[in-house]
Structures are given as C-alpha cells and as structure tokens.
C-alpha cells in the first residue's frame, strides 16, 4: 500500500476536514504536490510537501490513549449531544471529520447539518455538492457522472489532541488515515492527515466553527511509530482496536 502525507490547513470547520478541501498541501509517492480542491469561500495555494521521519519499522505502542464519549442522541444518523467536556468536543470533531470524507453529497450535507454552527450551517450545506466533487478529485475520480464501481474513500481517525480555551470553546486536532481507490482493482492509497478545528458549545451541544487558516500544524505521523508519542498524540480507543 502506498502512503502519502498531506496536511490540511485553511478556513475549514471542524466538521469539514475534507468536506470542502480548501488547501491541500503535500502529495503522493511521486513527490508532486496535490492540487487544491474547490471551496466556496476561500482558497489557499499548495504548500511544500511534508515528509515523515524515517520509521525503524517496529511497532511502538501509544503512550496515551483516550476513549471518547458517545453522543446521547442522533441527527441524520450521526451521533450528537456530546457531553460538555473537552473530550465531548473532541468526540464531535472526530465524528464530523470521519463523516466529511465521503463521495455522497447527501452524507456530507447530513454532517454539516449535524455538526456546523448555526451561523455557518446554511452556507456550508449549500456547498455539499462541491464538497463531494472535491473529495472525488482527491480520490482520483471524475468529478461528474456516476461513481465508478469499487471506488472508495474512507477516513479512520487514529489520534487526537485537544485544548480547552474556556468552558465553551475547545481547539481540536484530529490525526487520521484516509484510504481511497478510484475503481475496482486499483491499489488503495492511504494518506495521513492532520485536521484542525474549533468546537463551541451552542444550544446544548458542540458545534464546529472556522479556524485560523494560518495556524501552525504538526506534520502527520502514524500511530504505532515513535513519532506519534514524541508529538504527544492520544490514540483513539474504539471497541477492540486503537
């Protein structure tokens, strides 16, 4: 499996790490920078490719793990009503980022309606089709026409960092693997991504608001490597696996 490394960092909601991919920086194994996907409100040029430090090959267990709370209700089939704790804010961010990496605009729109702040929700929902097109472009799929048989795009959050600004605001970084293939028989590509976001307490739940497009972000590192621990990521514990 080929592995690429990119970092997303621009005007994104915590719910939309790839929903409308504004500025993608990095690239695949050929070293070429990935082109930015369309975004309705802002754009950012591609940045130099980030590279991982060499991996010695042995598995290194995470030093910090976290079991994030589940939502007390569902909206559009997605968990909502997370507890008013930093862990609850991180759980919302993880759920929204996972859902944003989709090829179906209806699924993307459902995530926006579930997780966006009311101030931005309608504008973002109107861009769900563009979000799906951007995701298709990222996955190497034509942006129009039926999705090819066997084409996939799946996100697996593996790490998280969160900092409470105050009791109503939490900054969150989500580290995830995104795996995609453009058609049946194509070799999947796994990309490591750091997705920034800010969660605010609004109407009894955590919602996503835009983040500073110029904030510095750590390079993506994979769980199971020493760099994961050096960068103080917490591995997300879900069910029987990290």
Buried (B, 14 or more C-beta within 10 A) or exposed (E): EEBBBBBBBBBBBBBBBBBBBBBBBBBBEEEEBBEBBBBEEEEBEBBEBBEBEEEEEEEBEBEEEBEBBEBEEEBBEBBBBBBEBBBBBBBBBBBBBBBBBBBEBEBBBBBBBBBBBEEBBEEBBEBBEBBBBBBBBBBBBEBEEEBBEEBBBBBBBBBBBBEEEEEEBBBBBBBBBBBBBBBEEBEEBBBBBBBBBBBBBBEEBBBBBBBEBEEEBBBBBBBBBBBBBEBEBBBBEEEEEB
